Amino acid sequence: MASNLEELYAKYEEFKAMGLQLNMARGKPCTEQVNLSNAMLDPALLGDFKAVDGTETRNYGCLDGIPEMKRIFAEMLGVSTDQIIVFGNASLNIMYDYISQCMVFGAGDKPWAAQGKIKFLCPVPGYDRHFAILEHFGIEMINIPMVEGGPDMDMVEDLVKDETVKGLICVPMYSNPGGVSFSEKTVERFAALKPAAKDFRVIWDNAYCVHHLSDDCDKFYNIFEYAAKYSNEDMFIEVTSTSKISFPGAGVSCMAASENNIAAVKKRMTIQTIGHDKINMLRHAAFFRNADGIADQMKKHAAIIKPKFDIVLEGLNKYFADDSEVKWTVPKGGYFISLDVKPGCARRTVQLCKEAGVVLTGAGAAFPYKKDPEDKNIRIAPTFPSCDELKTAVEILCLCAYIAALETE
């Protein structure tokens, strides 16, 4: 690529003149992916509308979910069905609701809202919607840098000595946006944490635990197996969903937790709801059958989206292989690639891309309060555009990053 700004601006104007509308802002499945689950909409799949225990899914009842859907989630996460509550379509809603309940009712101690200023630890770069929930409730967020194998656990172990630190929220496998999976050593250190706050909770958002891009995938570590060694099962609230496995916005989600936490949540649910959509649970259970069915579905997803990840990575290598200031992750699963451009250039790069018709997640979104301290991180979501669109989008992204960098010199 040319190093002369005038030449780069000229090329940039050519792209702007194309009137493109390419979106890499959010991790949305493409049409080919959602088509994989269309057979789930066949009414014949629902049979007599009864779950295996005889529950009539068209009526009230079955507060914590039908047995067959609990079994599938239990198989996915390596826990017992007694540790599962099946919810509606979004695990994000579970997390919001759980934190809300802790604020109002507490988590084995006084309500968080009655304890003055409380804090959460936030691995960064991380998931913007996690941070939005915490900010919504006025919880102070503390950045924890992601290092090889997960968050900086030395920092975590030191900060949890403060009893005002009430929790940590993370994506332990194929993290959003870096695609980093926690190592076994990191999982063990999480399980062994000794926080000063007896009501400390780790929100273990395992959104991508089955979202492998190939057979060469990261290993899944069951946090409850490790936590049991330290009698710390109550510390963890795990969530996942089928939102990017079947239909985003019309999937099924679940919470996995200890016996004590399940009992506390179910007690509140008896006041909060009559129950979630059991017809949708039955539809999913009949379609997937078991965890192996989920795995088969994810191989079909991978066949569609891995070439898109490859296009992005090939483009970044083409333009930045020799640039020591530009770095990116090479994930084995999940939905994102995390790109670090030259410090001080992320916002300008995203702005230039937008003006050229390529929409990216806002710069800074992967940090609490949308404040990237070095203004360098950009989240790339390659799944929704077509392969041809991605090739153009990546070229524009690289061009804009070059321009932004040269403008600072």
C-alpha positions as semicolon CSV with decimal commas, in nm:
position;residue;x (nm);y (nm);z (nm)
1;M;0,000;0,000;0,000
2;A;0,123;0,349;-0,080
3;S;0,283;0,545;0,201
4;N;0,200;0,883;0,050
5;L;-0,105;1,042;0,210
6;E;-0,220;1,204;-0,111
7;E;-0,226;0,869;-0,290
8;L;-0,409;0,708;0,001
9;Y;-0,668;0,985;0,010
10;A;-0,724;0,940;-0,363
11;K;-0,783;0,567;-0,319
12;Y;-1,012;0,643;-0,025
13;E;-1,223;0,878;-0,236
14;E;-1,264;0,600;-0,493
15;F;-1,413;0,376;-0,226
16;K;-1,640;0,655;-0,099
17;A;-1,772;0,708;-0,451
18;M;-1,889;0,344;-0,461
19;G;-2,167;0,422;-0,210
20;L;-2,106;0,104;-0,013
21;Q;-2,315;-0,014;0,283
22;L;-2,113;-0,284;0,457
23;N;-2,178;-0,368;0,820
24;M;-1,927;-0,535;1,052
25;A;-2,059;-0,373;1,369
26;R;-2,220;-0,664;1,556
27;G;-2,183;-1,039;1,569
28;K;-2,488;-1,121;1,361
29;P;-2,528;-1,458;1,188
30;C;-2,579;-1,427;0,813
31;T;-2,890;-1,552;0,632
32;E;-2,718;-1,880;0,538
33;Q;-2,659;-1,948;0,907
34;V;-3,014;-1,884;1,025
35;N;-3,140;-2,095;0,735
36;L;-2,972;-2,393;0,902
37;S;-3,250;-2,396;1,161
38;N;-3,551;-2,343;0,935
39;A;-3,666;-2,703;0,981
40;M;-3,726;-2,616;1,345
41;L;-4,031;-2,418;1,232
42;D;-4,210;-2,727;1,099
43;P;-4,521;-2,769;1,320
44;A;-4,488;-3,148;1,292
45;L;-4,173;-3,126;1,504
46;L;-4,385;-3,037;1,809
47;G;-4,594;-3,356;1,802
48;D;-4,857;-3,352;2,078
49;F;-4,690;-3,047;2,239
50;K;-4,597;-3,250;2,547
51;A;-4,256;-3,267;2,709
52;V;-4,108;-3,601;2,812
53;D;-4,250;-3,563;3,162
54;G;-4,598;-3,499;3,025
55;T;-4,587;-3,121;3,064
56;E;-4,831;-2,951;2,828
57;T;-4,605;-2,689;2,671
58;R;-4,898;-2,476;2,549
59;N;-5,015;-2,407;2,902
60;Y;-4,883;-2,263;3,230
61;G;-4,636;-2,448;3,450
62;C;-4,283;-2,589;3,451
63;L;-4,116;-2,281;3,595
64;D;-3,754;-2,386;3,541
65;G;-3,783;-2,538;3,192
66;I;-3,877;-2,867;3,029
67;P;-3,657;-3,169;3,113
68;E;-3,529;-3,235;2,760
69;M;-3,399;-2,880;2,717
70;K;-3,240;-2,887;3,063
71;R;-3,065;-3,210;2,962
72;I;-2,920;-3,057;2,644
73;F;-2,782;-2,757;2,831
74;A;-2,650;-2,981;3,109
75;E;-2,464;-3,189;2,849
76;M;-2,322;-2,874;2,686
77;L;-2,190;-2,734;3,014
78;G;-2,098;-3,056;3,193
79;V;-2,332;-3,007;3,489
80;S;-2,634;-3,191;3,629
81;T;-2,986;-3,101;3,521
82;D;-3,052;-2,992;3,881
83;Q;-2,805;-2,708;3,821
84;I;-2,997;-2,572;3,520
85;I;-3,280;-2,323;3,482
86;V;-3,403;-2,271;3,125
87;F;-3,506;-1,916;3,041
88;G;-3,624;-1,726;2,734
89;N;-3,432;-1,621;2,428
90;A;-3,147;-1,413;2,575
91;S;-2,871;-1,489;2,824
92;L;-2,813;-1,113;2,838
93;N;-3,153;-1,083;3,005
94;I;-3,049;-1,345;3,263
95;M;-2,738;-1,146;3,350
96;Y;-2,925;-0,817;3,374
97;D;-3,191;-0,978;3,591
98;Y;-2,941;-1,152;3,819
99;I;-2,746;-0,834;3,885
100;S;-3,072;-0,650;3,941
101;Q;-3,175;-0,913;4,198
102;C;-2,840;-0,881;4,375
103;M;-2,883;-0,505;4,388
104;V;-3,231;-0,536;4,542
105;F;-3,213;-0,859;4,744
106;G;-2,844;-0,931;4,782
107;A;-2,640;-1,245;4,718
108;G;-2,616;-1,393;5,066
109;D;-2,555;-1,058;5,231
110;K;-2,719;-0,716;5,237
111;P;-2,854;-0,589;4,903
112;W;-2,572;-0,450;4,692
113;A;-2,765;-0,124;4,658
114;A;-2,756;-0,085;5,038
115;Q;-2,379;-0,128;5,062
116;G;-2,268;0,204;4,915
117;K;-2,029;0,215;4,620
118;I;-1,958;-0,132;4,483
119;K;-1,721;-0,243;4,209
120;F;-1,689;-0,509;3,940
121;L;-1,374;-0,630;3,767
122;C;-1,394;-0,621;3,387
123;P;-1,146;-0,803;3,161
124;V;-1,062;-0,575;2,868
125;P;-1,110;-0,563;2,581
126;G;-1,449;-0,712;2,665
127;Y;-1,818;-0,727;2,581
128;D;-1,980;-0,385;2,557
129;R;-2,321;-0,507;2,674
130;H;-2,170;-0,641;2,997
131;F;-2,034;-0,296;3,068
132;A;-2,363;-0,130;2,978
133;I;-2,545;-0,341;3,241
134;L;-2,296;-0,255;3,513
135;E;-2,297;0,114;3,425
136;H;-2,679;0,111;3,424
137;F;-2,679;0,000;3,789
138;G;-2,409;0,249;3,889
139;I;-2,150;-0,022;3,958
140;E;-1,794;0,106;3,928
141;M;-1,593;-0,086;3,669
142;I;-1,222;-0,165;3,698
143;N;-1,024;-0,265;3,389
144;I;-0,840;-0,598;3,404
145;P;-0,608;-0,643;3,104
146;M;-0,641;-0,961;2,903
147;V;-0,310;-1,143;2,879
148;E;-0,217;-1,482;2,739
149;G;-0,465;-1,739;2,872
150;G;-0,719;-1,490;3,006
151;P;-0,738;-1,194;3,246
152;D;-0,438;-1,083;3,453
153;M;-0,508;-1,309;3,750
154;D;-0,239;-1,150;3,968
155;M;-0,438;-0,829;3,943
156;V;-0,769;-1,008;4,003
157;E;-0,641;-1,189;4,311
158;D;-0,509;-0,863;4,454
159;L;-0,822;-0,656;4,386
160;V;-1,069;-0,907;4,535
161;K;-0,909;-0,837;4,874
162;D;-1,124;-0,521;4,868
163;E;-1,467;-0,612;5,008
164;T;-1,634;-0,345;4,793
165;V;-1,540;-0,555;4,488
166;K;-1,854;-0,764;4,443
167;G;-1,794;-0,944;4,119
168;L;-1,634;-1,003;3,784
169;I;-1,803;-1,048;3,448
170;C;-1,633;-1,233;3,163
171;V;-1,660;-1,453;2,853
172;P;-1,430;-1,748;2,937
173;M;-1,424;-1,917;2,596
174;Y;-1,361;-1,735;2,268
175;S;-1,398;-1,404;2,448
176;N;-1,574;-1,108;2,295
177;P;-1,392;-0,945;2,116
178;G;-1,050;-1,112;2,132
179;G;-1,148;-1,474;2,084
180;V;-0,923;-1,565;2,379
181;S;-1,012;-1,877;2,579
182;F;-0,915;-1,899;2,944
183;S;-0,639;-2,151;3,009
184;E;-0,680;-2,431;3,261
185;K;-0,447;-2,245;3,497
186;T;-0,667;-1,935;3,474
187;V;-0,984;-2,136;3,537
188;E;-0,819;-2,300;3,839
189;R;-0,721;-1,960;3,979
190;F;-1,076;-1,832;3,932
191;A;-1,208;-2,136;4,117
192;A;-0,964;-2,079;4,404
193;L;-1,035;-1,708;4,451
194;K;-1,069;-1,589;4,811
195;P;-1,254;-1,258;4,786
196;A;-1,305;-1,042;5,092
197;A;-1,671;-0,995;4,999
198;K;-1,874;-1,302;5,096
199;D;-2,131;-1,203;4,833
200;F;-1,876;-1,193;4,548
201;R;-2,006;-1,336;4,219
202;V;-1,843;-1,423;3,888
203;I;-2,078;-1,396;3,590
204;W;-1,937;-1,669;3,364
205;D;-2,090;-1,583;3,025
206;N;-2,017;-1,893;2,817
207;A;-2,188;-1,759;2,505
208;Y;-1,944;-1,922;2,261
209;C;-1,851;-2,248;2,432
210;V;-1,957;-2,457;2,129
211;H;-1,874;-2,200;1,859
212;H;-1,562;-2,363;1,716
213;L;-1,431;-2,266;1,373
214;S;-1,269;-2,604;1,309
215;D;-1,172;-2,930;1,479
216;D;-0,859;-2,752;1,600
217;C;-1,050;-2,586;1,881
218;D;-0,982;-2,459;2,231
219;K;-1,058;-2,686;2,526
220;F;-1,369;-2,634;2,738
221;Y;-1,309;-2,625;3,114
222;N;-1,608;-2,680;3,343
223;I;-1,580;-2,409;3,607
224;F;-1,800;-2,600;3,854
225;E;-1,566;-2,899;3,856
226;Y;-1,279;-2,673;3,954
227;A;-1,484;-2,464;4,199
228;A;-1,597;-2,779;4,383
229;K;-1,236;-2,845;4,487
230;Y;-1,240;-2,518;4,681
231;S;-1,606;-2,526;4,794
232;N;-1,662;-2,216;4,581
233;E;-1,956;-2,332;4,367
234;D;-2,177;-2,051;4,499
235;M;-1,937;-1,793;4,355
236;F;-2,026;-1,867;3,990
237;I;-2,329;-1,790;3,778
238;E;-2,288;-1,940;3,431
239;V;-2,507;-1,853;3,133
240;T;-2,532;-1,962;2,771
241;S;-2,791;-1,973;2,495
242;T;-2,874;-2,102;2,148
243;S;-2,906;-1,749;2,011
244;K;-2,634;-1,789;1,747
245;I;-2,692;-2,164;1,718
246;S;-3,054;-2,147;1,606
247;F;-3,230;-1,811;1,569
248;P;-3,089;-1,492;1,724
249;G;-3,368;-1,336;1,924
250;A;-3,572;-1,657;1,914
251;G;-3,346;-1,908;2,083
252;V;-3,338;-2,056;2,433
253;S;-3,105;-1,957;2,718
254;C;-3,007;-2,105;3,052
255;M;-2,841;-2,041;3,384
256;A;-2,613;-2,300;3,542
257;A;-2,540;-2,251;3,910
258;S;-2,494;-2,415;4,248
259;E;-2,779;-2,571;4,443
260;N;-2,799;-2,265;4,668
261;N;-2,806;-2,016;4,383
262;I;-3,060;-2,218;4,184
263;A;-3,289;-2,231;4,487
264;A;-3,260;-1,854;4,544
265;V;-3,333;-1,770;4,181
266;K;-3,625;-2,013;4,156
267;K;-3,779;-1,868;4,471
268;R;-3,781;-1,523;4,314
269;M;-3,907;-1,662;3,983
270;T;-4,227;-1,782;4,151
271;I;-4,312;-1,414;4,198
272;Q;-4,159;-1,287;3,877
273;T;-4,301;-1,515;3,608
274;I;-4,537;-1,800;3,528
275;G;-4,265;-1,951;3,313
276;H;-4,089;-1,904;2,983
277;D;-4,182;-2,016;2,631
278;K;-4,202;-2,394;2,660
279;I;-4,315;-2,440;2,300
280;N;-3,987;-2,286;2,187
281;M;-3,798;-2,510;2,431
282;L;-3,974;-2,817;2,289
283;R;-3,903;-2,704;1,934
284;H;-3,532;-2,670;2,010
285;A;-3,512;-2,997;2,201
286;A;-3,685;-3,189;1,921
287;F;-3,460;-3,033;1,657
288;F;-3,124;-3,076;1,833
289;R;-3,208;-3,389;2,041
290;N;-2,886;-3,370;2,247
291;A;-2,547;-3,202;2,274
292;D;-2,421;-3,404;1,976
293;G;-2,696;-3,246;1,770
294;I;-2,571;-2,906;1,880
295;A;-2,217;-3,002;1,780
296;D;-2,335;-3,113;1,435
297;Q;-2,513;-2,781;1,388
298;M;-2,200;-2,588;1,485
299;K;-1,995;-2,767;1,221
300;K;-2,241;-2,638;0,962
301;H;-2,204;-2,288;1,101
302;A;-1,826;-2,317;1,090
303;A;-1,833;-2,419;0,724
304;I;-2,011;-2,092;0,649
305;I;-1,818;-1,848;0,867
306;K;-1,459;-1,981;0,880
307;P;-1,390;-1,861;0,524
308;K;-1,502;-1,515;0,638
309;F;-1,259;-1,515;0,929
310;D;-0,988;-1,630;0,689
311;I;-1,061;-1,338;0,453
312;V;-1,020;-1,087;0,735
313;L;-0,702;-1,247;0,867
314;E;-0,552;-1,273;0,519
315;G;-0,627;-0,905;0,459
316;L;-0,468;-0,797;0,786
317;N;-0,161;-1,010;0,714
318;K;-0,136;-0,866;0,364
319;Y;-0,126;-0,505;0,480
320;F;0,020;-0,519;0,830
321;A;0,245;-0,824;0,856
322;D;0,552;-0,600;0,886
323;D;0,395;-0,332;1,103
324;S;0,490;-0,389;1,468
325;E;0,234;-0,133;1,591
326;V;-0,066;-0,319;1,447
327;K;-0,174;-0,645;1,612
328;W;-0,477;-0,872;1,592
329;T;-0,608;-1,194;1,741
330;V;-0,639;-1,522;1,552
331;P;-0,932;-1,692;1,728
332;K;-1,023;-2,057;1,700
333;G;-1,390;-1,982;1,762
334;G;-1,646;-1,725;1,858
335;Y;-1,768;-1,433;1,651
336;F;-1,500;-1,165;1,654
337;I;-1,147;-1,059;1,572
338;S;-0,986;-0,793;1,790
339;L;-0,765;-0,547;1,602
340;D;-0,523;-0,305;1,768
341;V;-0,421;-0,024;1,531
342;K;-0,158;0,239;1,605
343;P;-0,233;0,397;1,946
344;G;-0,442;0,710;1,913
345;C;-0,590;0,601;1,580
346;A;-0,891;0,376;1,648
347;R;-1,157;0,648;1,658
348;R;-1,024;0,812;1,343
349;T;-1,005;0,474;1,165
350;V;-1,366;0,389;1,255
351;Q;-1,481;0,736;1,146
352;L;-1,306;0,707;0,809
353;C;-1,454;0,359;0,757
354;K;-1,803;0,485;0,831
355;E;-1,770;0,769;0,580
356;A;-1,660;0,512;0,322
357;G;-1,963;0,291;0,389
358;V;-1,812;0,035;0,630
359;V;-1,981;0,032;0,972
360;L;-1,776;-0,102;1,264
361;T;-1,848;-0,119;1,635
362;G;-1,769;0,218;1,788
363;A;-1,409;0,264;1,896
364;G;-1,381;0,221;2,271
365;A;-1,687;-0,004;2,294
366;A;-1,480;-0,295;2,425
367;F;-1,391;-0,097;2,740
368;P;-1,595;0,025;3,038
369;Y;-1,746;0,369;2,985
370;K;-1,642;0,334;2,615
371;K;-1,300;0,468;2,706
372;D;-1,013;0,283;2,542
373;P;-0,713;0,429;2,731
374;E;-0,490;0,396;2,422
375;D;-0,756;0,452;2,154
376;K;-0,629;0,156;1,955
377;N;-0,882;-0,131;1,975
378;I;-1,134;-0,212;1,702
379;R;-1,374;-0,506;1,711
380;I;-1,430;-0,681;1,378
381;A;-1,746;-0,890;1,330
382;P;-1,699;-1,084;1,004
383;T;-2,004;-1,315;1,004
384;F;-2,284;-1,107;0,852
385;P;-2,138;-0,970;0,523
386;S;-2,083;-1,192;0,221
387;C;-1,729;-1,305;0,137
388;D;-1,707;-1,058;-0,153
389;E;-1,829;-0,776;0,071
390;L;-1,575;-0,871;0,336
391;K;-1,285;-0,852;0,092
392;T;-1,381;-0,495;0,009
393;A;-1,455;-0,404;0,372
394;V;-1,118;-0,532;0,494
395;E;-0,933;-0,342;0,223
396;I;-1,114;-0,024;0,326
397;L;-1,044;-0,089;0,693
398;C;-0,673;-0,136;0,629
399;L;-0,661;0,174;0,409
400;C;-0,832;0,381;0,679
401;A;-0,596;0,251;0,948
402;Y;-0,301;0,352;0,729
403;I;-0,443;0,699;0,672
404;A;-0,518;0,749;1,041
405;A;-0,164;0,645;1,134
406;L;0,002;0,872;0,877
407;E;-0,216;1,165;0,983
408;T;-0,060;1,149;1,329
409;E;0,298;1,172;1,202
